[in-house]
Amino acid sequence: MRTTIMTGSHLETALGTATLVATGDRLFSSGLIPSQRGSAVSEARQVYQAAADVMHRAGSSLADVVRVRAWFTDGEGIEAIRAVHPVLFDDPGPTLSVIGVPNLPNGVKVMLELEAVLGSASSLLRFLPQSGQGWSRAVRHNDEVWISGLTSADVEGSNATLDGYGPAVTGVIDAASASLTGIGVEPSDVVATRHFMARDVHGWALPRAKLDFMARSTPTSAGITVDRSSAENAPFMFECEAVAGASEGATRVWSGRTYETEHNYCRAVKNGDVVYVAGTTSTLVGEIVQHPYEVAGQVRDILEIIRWALEEHGLDWTDLVRTRTYIVGGPDKLLEAQSALQSVVGGMGTAAAVIGIPVLARPEVVVEIEATAVVTSG
């Protein structure tokens, strides 16, 4: 059964979505933004307090959180996140990804996303908790595993500025693989991945190490160009989810695009009751882009593709629990995307996050959406 928590936030009104969605023991938050715009420090304190408050309303706490994704728009934002995060998330903390982008909803400087498992605090396993920083490289609950957003700064002896893009990516992929095996699963058990590339490496081909890693499990994938990650001069961040036994138990669907085959990923993976949908654009077989350069048209096209992927796995559209939408352009484009999202998923009781980014794979592609669905949500 699915339940939702509403807080009267700006994004609830703009998107018609919920601040927190609970289905079984799984909790998914929408993007949490400050109620009042201000300094980066003020906004960081507001969103982390909002996270604590909504978890409390769900009968949970921050100790049950398995993943935090923190978005910021300037250098002050990342410093504020680094200062506030370990205050509310004691060691050992959840997995963490910190990502810089040009625009966030309502012109804010900081936004958070949370994923949690209700009542899991005492049973969570953690790999390489980062002392004094409130996060761990990997977190495991039963068979499910979450890996933090890792960069070359997390690779011992690495200097991305000197090493170059290819070696930096290889080091990060090796660190992710070591985190998976360190917490008791294999790279072949990975079900979902996403990587964030710095703006100055946009368009560079992915090194062989990344493609080989993907070939071991053919998971979902999202590749997003951003302003920067949690570390200066780190051109590449990688995070993933895995489920023990998924190498044998997961099922996959493909859309037929050559891009999927060339990059060793699929459109959607189902393992147990959960379906993970890859970062999806309005691109059809033959690499034909629908509604080129049009935000609203692409949002609606993409949601139809996501719906198709869920139905291919035997789910209903009402099983959708979360979307994460990346939009190329300024605040006006974010508003256009929010309106289009509301027209399709508004009132469904889903969680959502909307992020403004500098560019996607092709100029005419201006929207990419990831999604998660849970069979028992209906």
C-alpha positions in Angstrom: 0.0 0.0 0.0 1.2 3.5 -0.8 0.8 6.5 1.5 2.0 10.1 0.9 3.0 13.0 3.1 2.1 16.5 2.0 3.8 19.5 3.6 2.3 22.4 1.5 5.7 23.0 -0.1 6.3 25.0 -3.3 6.9 21.9 -5.4 3.8 20.2 -4.2 1.8 23.0 -5.8 4.0 23.3 -8.9 4.1 19.6 -9.7 1.0 18.1 -8.0 3.3 15.6 -6.3 3.9 14.6 -2.7 6.9 15.5 -0.5 7.3 11.9 0.7 6.0 8.7 -0.7 5.9 5.5 1.4 5.3 2.1 -0.2 5.8 -0.8 2.1 8.9 0.0 4.1 10.5 2.1 1.3 10.5 5.9 1.5 11.2 8.2 -1.4 11.3 12.0 -1.1 10.7 14.6 -3.7 13.3 17.3 -4.1 13.3 19.1 -0.8 13.9 22.9 -1.2 14.0 25.7 1.3 10.7 27.5 2.1 12.6 30.8 2.1 15.4 31.8 -0.2 18.5 33.2 1.4 22.2 32.5 1.9 23.5 29.0 1.0 24.0 28.3 4.7 20.5 29.3 5.5 19.0 27.2 2.7 21.1 24.2 3.6 19.9 24.3 7.2 16.3 24.6 6.0 16.4 21.6 3.7 18.2 19.4 6.1 15.7 20.3 8.8 12.9 19.7 6.4 14.4 16.2 5.7 14.4 15.5 9.5 10.9 16.8 9.9 9.3 14.8 7.0 11.1 11.6 8.1 9.6 12.1 11.6 6.2 12.6 10.1 6.6 9.2 8.3 7.3 7.5 11.6 11.0 7.2 10.7 14.2 9.2 11.3 17.3 10.2 9.4 19.0 7.1 10.8 16.8 5.1 8.3 18.1 7.0 5.3 20.2 5.0 2.9 20.8 7.6 0.2 21.1 11.4 0.1 21.6 13.3 -3.1 22.4 17.0 -2.5 22.3 19.5 -5.3 23.8 23.0 -5.2 24.2 25.9 -7.6 27.4 27.7 -6.4 30.5 27.3 -4.3 28.9 28.5 -1.2 26.3 25.8 -1.5 28.7 23.0 -1.5 30.5 24.4 1.6 27.2 24.8 3.3 26.3 21.1 2.6 29.6 19.9 3.8 29.1 21.9 7.1 25.5 20.9 7.8 25.3 17.3 6.5 27.5 15.8 9.3 25.6 17.7 12.0 22.4 15.9 11.2 23.8 12.6 9.8 26.2 11.1 12.4 28.8 8.6 11.5 28.4 6.1 10.0 26.0 7.9 7.6 24.1 7.1 4.4 25.5 7.1 0.9 25.9 10.6 -0.5 26.2 12.3 -3.8 26.9 16.1 -4.0 26.3 17.7 -7.4 26.6 21.2 -8.8 24.1 22.4 -11.4 23.1 25.8 -12.9 19.5 25.9 -11.8 17.1 24.5 -9.2 13.4 25.0 -8.7 12.2 28.4 -7.5 15.7 29.8 -7.8 17.0 28.1 -4.7 20.7 27.3 -4.0 20.3 23.9 -2.3 18.0 20.9 -2.8 18.0 17.4 -1.3 16.6 14.0 -2.2 16.3 11.2 0.2 15.7 7.4 0.0 15.1 5.4 3.2 14.0 2.1 4.5 11.6 2.3 7.4 13.0 0.8 10.6 16.3 -0.2 9.1 18.7 1.9 11.2 19.8 -0.9 13.5 20.3 -3.4 10.7 22.0 -1.4 8.0 25.5 -2.5 6.9 28.0 0.2 5.8 31.2 0.0 3.9 34.0 2.5 4.4 32.1 5.1 6.5 33.8 8.5 6.1 34.8 9.6 9.6 33.5 13.0 10.6 31.7 13.5 7.2 28.4 11.6 7.9 28.4 9.3 4.9 29.5 5.9 3.8 30.8 4.6 0.4 28.2 1.8 0.4 25.1 1.0 2.5 23.3 -2.4 2.4 19.8 -3.4 3.7 19.0 -7.1 3.3 19.8 -7.7 -0.4 19.7 -4.1 -1.6 22.9 -2.0 -1.9 23.4 1.7 -2.6 26.8 3.2 -3.7 27.7 6.8 -3.1 28.5 9.2 -5.8 32.3 8.5 -6.1 34.8 10.8 -7.9 38.5 10.7 -8.4 38.9 12.4 -5.0 37.7 9.1 -3.5 40.5 7.1 -5.3 43.7 6.9 -3.3 46.6 8.5 -5.1 44.5 10.0 -7.9 44.7 13.5 -9.2 42.2 14.0 -12.0 43.8 17.2 -13.2 47.1 15.4 -13.9 45.8 11.9 -14.6 43.3 12.9 -17.3 39.7 12.0 -18.0 40.2 8.3 -18.9 42.3 7.3 -15.9 40.0 9.2 -13.6 37.0 7.3 -14.9 38.8 4.0 -14.6 39.8 4.8 -11.0 36.2 5.7 -10.1 34.8 2.6 -11.6 37.3 0.5 -9.8 36.4 2.2 -6.5 32.7 1.5 -7.1 33.5 -2.1 -7.9 35.5 -2.4 -4.7 32.6 -0.9 -2.7 30.2 -3.4 -4.2 32.4 -6.4 -3.3 33.3 -4.9 0.0 29.6 -4.9 1.1 29.0 -8.4 -0.3 27.6 -8.1 -3.9 29.1 -8.3 -7.3 29.2 -5.8 -10.2 27.0 -8.3 -12.1 24.3 -7.6 -9.4 24.0 -3.9 -10.4 20.5 -2.8 -11.5 20.8 0.9 -11.9 23.6 3.4 -12.6 24.1 7.1 -13.2 27.1 9.2 -14.0 27.6 12.9 -13.8 30.2 14.5 -16.1 31.7 18.0 -15.7 30.7 20.5 -18.3 34.2 20.7 -19.8 34.2 16.9 -20.7 30.8 16.9 -22.3 30.8 14.9 -25.5 33.9 12.9 -24.6 33.5 9.1 -25.2 33.1 7.0 -22.1 36.3 5.0 -21.4 36.4 1.2 -21.9 36.4 0.7 -18.1 32.9 2.1 -17.8 31.5 0.2 -20.8 33.0 -3.1 -19.5 31.5 -2.5 -16.1 28.1 -2.0 -17.6 28.4 -5.1 -19.7 28.6 -7.3 -16.5 25.0 -6.6 -15.6 23.3 -4.5 -18.4 21.7 -2.2 -15.8 19.8 1.1 -16.4 21.9 4.2 -17.0 21.7 7.9 -16.9 24.5 10.2 -18.1 24.1 13.8 -17.1 26.4 16.8 -17.7 26.6 19.1 -14.7 28.6 22.0 -13.6 30.7 20.1 -11.1 30.7 17.3 -8.5 31.6 17.3 -4.8 35.3 17.6 -5.6 37.2 20.3 -7.4 38.8 19.1 -10.7 36.8 15.8 -10.6 35.4 15.4 -14.1 33.3 12.3 -13.4 31.0 11.0 -10.6 29.5 7.5 -10.6 26.8 6.0 -8.3 24.7 2.8 -8.6 22.3 0.5 -6.9 22.6 -3.3 -6.7 20.6 -6.2 -5.4 22.2 -9.4 -4.3 21.2 -12.2 -6.8 20.1 -9.7 -9.5 22.5 -11.3 -11.9 20.2 -14.3 -12.0 16.8 -12.8 -10.8 16.5 -9.5 -12.6 14.5 -9.0 -15.9 15.2 -6.3 -18.5 13.5 -4.6 -21.3 15.1 -2.6 -24.2 13.5 0.0 -26.4 15.5 -1.1 -29.5 17.7 2.0 -29.7 21.2 1.3 -30.9 22.5 3.7 -28.2 21.4 1.2 -25.5 23.3 -1.6 -27.2 26.5 0.4 -27.8 26.6 1.5 -24.1 25.6 -1.8 -22.5 22.5 -0.7 -20.7 18.7 -1.4 -20.9 15.6 0.8 -20.7 14.3 -0.7 -17.5 15.3 -3.4 -14.9 12.8 -5.2 -12.7 14.1 -7.0 -9.6 11.5 -8.2 -7.1 8.8 -5.6 -6.7 11.0 -2.7 -7.9 11.4 -1.4 -11.5 14.3 1.0 -12.2 13.9 3.1 -15.4 16.9 4.5 -17.2 17.4 8.1 -17.9 15.0 8.4 -20.8 14.9 11.0 -23.6 12.2 11.5 -26.3 14.4 9.5 -28.8 12.9 6.7 -30.8 14.4 3.7 -32.6 16.7 5.1 -35.3 17.8 7.9 -32.9 15.0 10.1 -34.0 14.2 12.9 -31.5 10.6 13.8 -31.0 9.7 17.4 -30.4 13.2 18.7 -30.8 14.2 21.6 -28.5 10.6 21.5 -27.0 10.6 21.0 -23.2 6.9 20.3 -22.6 6.5 18.0 -25.7 9.6 16.0 -24.7 8.4 15.6 -21.1 5.1 14.1 -22.3 6.8 11.9 -24.8 9.3 10.6 -22.2 6.6 9.8 -19.7 4.8 7.7 -22.4 8.0 5.8 -23.0 8.4 5.3 -19.2 4.8 4.1 -19.0 5.5 1.6 -21.8 8.6 0.3 -20.0 6.6 -0.3 -16.8 3.8 -2.0 -18.6 6.4 -4.3 -20.4 7.4 -5.4 -16.9 3.7 -6.1 -16.0 3.2 -3.0 -13.8 0.5 -0.4 -13.9 1.1 3.3 -14.4 -0.2 3.9 -10.9 2.9 1.9 -9.6 5.1 4.9 -10.5 6.5 6.3 -7.3 9.3 8.7 -8.3 10.6 10.7 -11.2 13.8 12.8 -11.6 13.7 15.3 -14.4 16.8 17.0 -15.9 16.1 20.1 -18.1 18.4 22.1 -20.3 17.8 25.8 -19.8 17.1 28.5 -17.3 14.3 29.0 -14.8 11.6 29.5 -17.5 12.4 26.0 -18.9 12.1 24.5 -15.4 8.7 26.1 -15.0 7.7 24.7 -18.4 8.8 21.2 -17.4 7.0 21.5 -14.1 3.8 22.4 -15.8 4.1 19.5 -18.2 4.9 17.0 -15.4 1.9 18.2 -13.4 -0.4 17.6 -16.4 0.6 13.9 -16.5 1.6 12.8 -13.0 0.0 15.5 -10.9 -2.3 14.0 -8.3 -0.9 10.5 -8.6 0.9 10.6 -5.3 4.4 10.4 -6.7 7.7 12.0 -5.6 9.6 14.2 -8.0 12.7 16.2 -8.4 13.5 18.8 -11.1 17.0 19.9 -12.0 18.4 22.4 -14.4 21.5 21.2 -16.3 23.8 22.8 -18.9 23.4 20.3 -21.8 22.4 16.8 -22.8 23.8 14.4 -25.3 22.5 16.3 -28.4 21.4 19.9 -28.8 17.9 19.1 -29.7 17.5 16.9 -26.6 16.5 19.1 -23.7 14.8 16.7 -21.2 15.9 13.4 -19.6 13.8 11.6 -16.9 14.7 8.7 -14.6 11.9 6.9 -12.8 11.2 4.2 -10.2 8.1 2.1 -9.7 7.2 -0.4 -7.0 4.6 -3.1 -7.6 3.0 -2.9 -4.2 2.5 0.9 -4.4 -1.0 0.7 -5.8 
